[in-house]
Amino acid sequence: MSLVGTGTNVTAGVEVQLISGSTLVGLPQTVFLNSSPEHMIFDVTGIFEVNGINASASGYGLSFKILQLVEGMDVTIPELTVSNIVLTYSGIDLSVAKLTLTKPDGSPLGVSPTGLTLISPDSPFFLAAVKVSGTGFDASDTRIATVTLQVGQQLLTSSLPLAWIAGGGGSSMVYFETQLPAGVTSGLLPIVATVSPGNPFGEANFSNNTASTEVQVVGSSFDLAISPPVITKPDGSPLGVSPTGQTLIPPDAPFFLAAVKVNGTGFDTNDTRIATVTLQVGQQLLTSSLPLAWIAGSGGNSTVYFEAHLSPGAIGIQTITAIVDPGNVLQEADSSNNTASTQVQVVAPYKLVASVNGVQVPDGSGLKYPLAPSNIRAFGDGVVPGLSTPVVVSCIDTTTGNAATGCYFQLHMDRDTSAGASDGGHKHRGGTFGRQPFEFNETDQTFPLDTPMSVDQDGKALFYTPPEAAGDLVLTIKGWSDSSRSTSLDPVAPITFQIGVNGLTALPASNVYRLTGVYPNTSINPNSQYHPGNHYLSADGLKILDLVASMFTTFQATLGVNDASLEKGGVFDLGLNWQSPHGLHRLGNGVDVDLCAESTIDNNPFETATDGCPNAWIRVPQDRFLKLCKELGGFKVPEPQLHCEFSVNPEDL
């Protein structure tokens, strides 16, 4: 601003300041602002004249005062006038968002218990990262900001184009590679970062242009470091090692010895300080004390031993962590090397393995093994019903890989209810028709379920006979390391017995026959077994298509194709006292055909009033049906309905 008066000119030694305390900075810019006289309030003492002083205000308000004049001036001003108030404001704003100190390579420096960064004169170099943020300009701005770093009495300077800040999303980093000032060996050292010192851009807010921190200068090369714990048996002998390199600890022998090596520099055998060493095992924290004199007296390193044990129930990968001088109580120059960890794998001493008919059950995915149901008559397509399948369970020492004795295991069987599993077509209502499809006789001595059994050196051989029904069953095998059953072993991966007849195909719908015998609603026949999929056939059984097509052409009527086989050869009327030949409906080789066929024309010449069939239906000529059945290689089976069987001679029934 210009202060204009009369009398002798005083052109130097004048400081102009906002009454609020913010110092004005002399700038060449001149902006004329019309302001009302009541805002021109000055605290003026003495007799003087000031003329031609220009300044720019970096704050708000128009109240100023003269703080200093050249001493010794004896001037007289009858009147002081103020004109041409110069206030330069801009929309730009710069700030130091963050100041971070690290080692020259970017790794962290030590930290004191009070949170101060530690720097030693023995390693005086460090990196200061200054994050500068800014608004009110864009990437086309050509101005350059100055960034300074004050380290004690040292002042470092760098340049930062405003365009870099705008191009970096509103912020940019400035790095200073510096060191402790010469002669600084201890105490607290202030470090101050400033952007745009002196406010040359006329920022409205200059209070955020500075960030500062303090570092604690550690006056020695004192440092402690720790190595990862070495885990052994309690007597110091080695434990097993997993294929991935982890030490193996059995859960039934959870005790171990942890050897923790501590290194140190910057002290001697006269040092009376004591370092704390801790070992974290799960939720357990073990603590020991280590005199620094011991470290110095043994060549700069000493070993602390912890007798430890696993946490109850620990299994799988476990992390064991050792720390020396937790919290950096001793104020080391570098505390980043005070922590070290190792991993151990907790494994059972034994592992159960199982095989089905000589096929070992793989870990993880388990085994799917097809079996034929029991009580299928021994004919057709090589199906051998009721075959007992050997299941062998063995115990393996996880350390040596050799067979072992003493393990115990238990079998459990259940239905497979996962997506895509087969139920053999059984839709029996619970408890209505005697035993259910997958009930198993638990007193069977060849394959006892839910009963603990021991394993000898050659394993335990059992023989599984599948049930009468078809469907998927899941066998699970759990185990223990001994007869007390206090330590569980990993279970064997599940074994899925896929019980049923393979190669059956669902009979498709057609306009030359009708699919009958399905009761989707039990209210039609409350005593029926619900079999929605009762038209599955083998390749031989599909010959029925030729038979019914021929019958349709000859008699202009659609035959009702009744029961064939259930999916996977399931059992019709499970639990009821049905006898042969109904038992043939397992392999998909035979079909029941209804005695009446529905006419597809009016006044069908084969319809009679006395054939016992409804109006517009005809009686299926059995002689014609039998002739076609034989021509196709089948046989008529004596049943209340017409049954053509394509794989068995009636004399064998």
SULCOR-V710840 format. One line per field, one symbol per residue. ss: DSSP state (h for helix, s for strand, l for the rest). phi: phi as a letter, one per 30 degrees, with the letter a starting at -180 (. if undefined). Layout:
ss: ???
phi: ???
This chain:
ss: lssssllllsllllssssllllslsllllllsllllhhhllssllllllslllllslllllllssssslllllllllllssssllslllsllsssssssssslllllllsslllllssssllslsssssssssssllllllllssssssssllsssssssshhhhhhlllssssssssslllllllssssssssslllllllsllllllsssssssssllllsssslllsssllllllllslllllssssllllsssssssssssllllllllssssssssllsssssssshhhhhhlllsssssssssllllllssssssssslhhhllllllllllsssssssssllsssssssllssllllllsssssllllllllllllllllsssssssssslllllsllllsssssssslllllllllllllllllllllllllllllllllllllsslllllsssssslllllsssssssssslllllllsssssssssssslllllssllllllsssllllllllllllllllllllsslllhhhhhhhhhhhhhhhlssssslllslhhhllllllllllllhhhlllllssssllsssslllllllllllllllllsssllhhhhhhhhhhlllsssslllssssllllhhhl
phi: .cccbbjddccbicccbdddjdddcdbddbbcbdbdeddccbccbjcabcbiccbbccacjbcbbdcabddidcbbbdaccbbhdcbccbddbcacdabbcbdedjddddbdecjddcbcddbddacccccccabjabdcdcdbccbcbccicdbcbbcbdddddddcijaacbcccbaddeidbajcbdbbcbchdihdciddbcdcdbbbabccdcdacdacbbcedccbdedjddcdbdecjddcbdddbddacccccccabiabdddcdbccbbbcbiddbcbbcbdddddddcijabcccbdbaddeidaidbccccbchdihddhddbcdccbbbbcbcdbddbbdbbbchicddddidibcbdbdddicddaihidcdiddcdbccbccdddcicdbcjdbbbcbcaddcddidcciidbddeidbiddecdbddcdddadchbdbccceciccbbccddddckcccccbcabdaddhdcdcdddedccdcdlcdicbddddaccabdbicbdbdddbecdddbdbcbcbddddddeddddddddddchbcdcdcdcbdeiidcdhejdddbecedddbcicbbdcddccddcbdhddddbdcdicdeicbddddddddddddddjcbdcdbecdbcccbbdeddd
